[in-house]
Amino acid sequence: MLSDARYNHYEISSYCKDNFKSKHNLTYWDNKPFFGFGLGSASFLGGFRFSRPKKMKVYAGYVQNLEDGVVGLSEDSFPDPKDMAMDAVMLSFRTAKGLDLKSFRKTFGTSLVHSLGKAYRPFVESGHVVCLDRHRRVITTDRFCALLSNEEEIEETVVFIRLSVPDGFLLSNELISLAFHVIAP
């Protein structure tokens, strides 16, 4: 209905007219840094996600510690690469543009990208997952399946992977969960 009215389905739960995407939402879904202020707010800076206290008394103490320079990152605050990979997939799959495999491969390695490709094959075949080339043209299912056995060529050819609109989005939790099982079995 919204698509018929010329709204674009750019994010799993958002539609917009051309050039009216929510910059706030896309900052989050594109895994870019952001600040949150106030009780219970979250921030993402330098690869770290953190939240502020939700209760006023605790929050006041937190702010005082910040002003005093007491609050810092502990050793266990550093993000685990597997968690970072899962975040990248989950956040990217919430958008119609999907996951940039070139960037993902550069950060997390070729073997993980190939494992994801093999895991998603049934969903590419069913039309729930769409593979795109560098010009964002759809790669046919037959072509994708043939490329799975040629690691060098698939890297050059399949540059983006996304969920189909709307059917893939309807299975997003299952498809994201599948990626989590591949990343952290």
C-alpha positions as CSV (number, residue, x, y, z in Angstrom):
1,M,0.0,0.0,0.0
2,L,2.7,2.5,0.9
3,S,4.9,1.4,-2.0
4,D,1.9,2.0,-4.3
5,A,1.8,5.5,-2.9
6,R,5.5,6.0,-3.9
7,Y,7.0,5.6,-0.4
8,N,10.3,3.7,-0.3
9,H,10.8,0.9,2.2
10,Y,14.3,1.8,3.3
11,E,14.4,0.3,6.7
12,I,12.6,-2.7,8.2
13,S,10.0,-0.6,9.9
14,S,10.2,2.7,8.0
15,Y,9.0,4.1,4.7
16,C,9.6,7.5,3.3
17,K,9.2,9.7,0.3
18,D,12.4,10.3,-1.8
19,N,15.1,12.2,0.2
20,F,13.2,12.0,3.5
21,K,15.0,9.1,5.3
22,S,15.5,9.5,9.0
23,K,19.1,10.6,9.5
24,H,18.8,9.6,13.1
25,N,17.7,6.1,12.4
26,L,20.3,5.6,9.6
27,T,23.1,6.7,11.8
28,Y,22.2,3.8,14.1
29,W,21.5,1.2,11.3
30,D,24.7,2.2,9.5
31,N,26.7,1.5,12.7
32,K,28.0,5.0,12.8
33,P,29.0,6.8,16.1
34,F,26.3,8.6,18.1
35,F,25.9,10.2,21.4
36,G,22.9,9.6,23.8
37,F,22.2,12.0,26.6
38,G,20.1,11.6,29.7
39,L,18.8,8.8,31.8
40,G,19.1,5.3,30.2
41,S,20.4,6.7,26.9
42,A,22.9,4.8,24.8
43,S,25.9,5.9,22.9
44,F,28.2,4.2,20.3
45,L,31.7,5.7,20.1
46,G,35.0,4.1,18.8
47,G,33.4,0.7,18.5
48,F,32.0,0.8,22.1
49,R,28.3,0.7,23.0
50,F,27.4,1.9,26.4
51,S,24.4,3.1,28.3
52,R,23.9,5.6,31.1
53,P,22.2,4.7,34.4
54,K,18.4,4.6,34.3
55,K,17.7,5.9,37.8
56,M,18.3,9.6,38.7
57,K,20.4,9.1,41.8
58,V,22.7,6.7,40.1
59,Y,22.8,8.9,37.0
60,A,23.8,11.9,39.1
61,G,26.7,9.9,40.5
62,Y,27.7,8.8,37.1
63,V,27.7,12.4,35.8
64,Q,29.8,13.5,38.9
65,N,32.3,10.7,38.2
66,L,32.5,11.8,34.6
67,E,33.2,15.4,35.7
68,D,35.8,14.1,38.1
69,G,37.5,12.0,35.4
70,V,36.8,8.8,37.4
71,V,34.8,6.9,34.7
72,G,36.9,5.0,32.2
73,L,36.9,1.8,30.1
74,S,37.7,-1.4,31.8
75,E,39.6,-4.2,30.1
76,D,36.4,-6.2,29.5
77,S,34.8,-3.1,27.8
78,F,36.6,-3.8,24.6
79,P,34.3,-5.3,21.9
80,D,34.7,-8.9,20.9
81,P,35.2,-9.2,17.1
82,K,32.4,-11.8,16.9
83,D,30.0,-9.3,18.6
84,M,31.1,-6.6,16.2
85,A,30.4,-8.9,13.2
86,M,27.0,-9.9,14.6
87,D,26.2,-6.2,15.1
88,A,27.2,-5.4,11.5
89,V,25.0,-8.1,10.1
90,M,22.0,-7.3,12.3
91,L,22.1,-3.6,11.7
92,S,22.7,-3.9,8.0
93,F,19.9,-6.4,7.5
94,R,17.5,-3.9,9.0
95,T,18.0,-1.7,6.0
96,A,17.0,-2.1,2.4
97,K,20.5,-1.4,1.3
98,G,21.9,-4.4,3.2
99,L,25.4,-5.6,4.1
100,D,28.4,-4.2,2.3
101,L,30.4,-7.5,1.8
102,K,33.6,-5.7,0.7
103,S,33.7,-3.7,4.0
104,F,32.6,-6.7,6.0
105,R,35.3,-8.9,4.4
106,K,38.0,-6.3,5.0
107,T,37.1,-6.2,8.7
108,F,36.1,-9.8,9.5
109,G,37.8,-11.9,6.8
110,T,37.0,-13.8,3.6
111,S,36.2,-17.1,5.2
112,L,33.4,-15.6,7.3
113,V,31.8,-14.0,4.2
114,H,32.0,-17.4,2.3
115,S,30.4,-19.2,5.3
116,L,27.6,-16.6,5.3
117,G,27.1,-17.0,1.6
118,K,26.7,-20.8,1.9
119,A,24.4,-20.5,4.9
120,Y,22.1,-18.0,3.0
121,R,22.0,-20.1,-0.3
122,P,18.5,-21.6,0.5
123,F,17.2,-18.1,1.2
124,V,18.7,-16.7,-2.0
125,E,17.0,-19.6,-3.8
126,S,13.7,-18.8,-2.1
127,G,14.0,-15.1,-2.8
128,H,14.2,-13.9,0.8
129,V,17.9,-12.8,0.4
130,V,19.1,-10.8,-2.6
131,C,22.7,-10.6,-3.8
132,L,23.9,-7.4,-5.7
133,D,26.9,-6.5,-7.7
134,R,28.9,-3.3,-7.2
135,H,26.4,-1.3,-9.3
136,R,23.6,-2.7,-7.0
137,R,22.2,-4.9,-9.8
138,V,20.6,-8.1,-8.7
139,I,22.6,-11.2,-9.3
140,T,20.5,-14.1,-10.4
141,T,20.1,-17.1,-8.1
142,D,21.7,-19.4,-10.6
143,R,24.7,-17.1,-10.9
144,F,25.1,-16.8,-7.1
145,C,24.9,-20.6,-6.7
146,A,27.6,-21.1,-9.4
147,L,29.8,-18.5,-7.8
148,L,29.7,-20.2,-4.4
149,S,32.4,-22.7,-5.6
150,N,34.7,-19.9,-6.9
151,E,35.9,-17.9,-4.0
152,E,37.9,-15.4,-6.1
153,E,35.1,-14.6,-8.5
154,I,32.4,-14.4,-5.9
155,E,34.4,-11.7,-4.0
156,E,34.5,-9.6,-7.2
157,T,30.9,-10.2,-8.2
158,V,28.8,-10.3,-5.0
159,V,29.4,-6.9,-3.3
160,F,26.1,-6.5,-1.3
161,I,23.6,-8.9,0.3
162,R,20.3,-7.7,1.6
163,L,16.9,-9.0,2.6
164,S,14.2,-8.8,0.0
165,V,11.3,-6.3,0.5
166,P,9.0,-7.3,2.0
167,D,9.4,-11.1,2.2
168,G,13.0,-11.1,3.5
169,F,12.1,-8.5,6.1
170,L,9.4,-10.7,7.3
171,L,12.0,-13.4,8.1
172,S,14.6,-10.9,9.4
173,N,14.8,-12.4,12.9
174,E,15.4,-15.9,11.5
175,L,17.9,-14.7,8.9
176,I,19.8,-12.6,11.4
177,S,19.8,-15.5,13.8
178,L,21.3,-17.7,11.1
179,A,24.2,-15.3,10.7
180,F,24.8,-15.3,14.5
181,H,25.1,-19.1,14.3
182,V,27.6,-18.9,11.5
183,I,29.6,-16.2,13.3
184,A,29.6,-17.7,16.8
185,P,28.6,-21.4,16.5
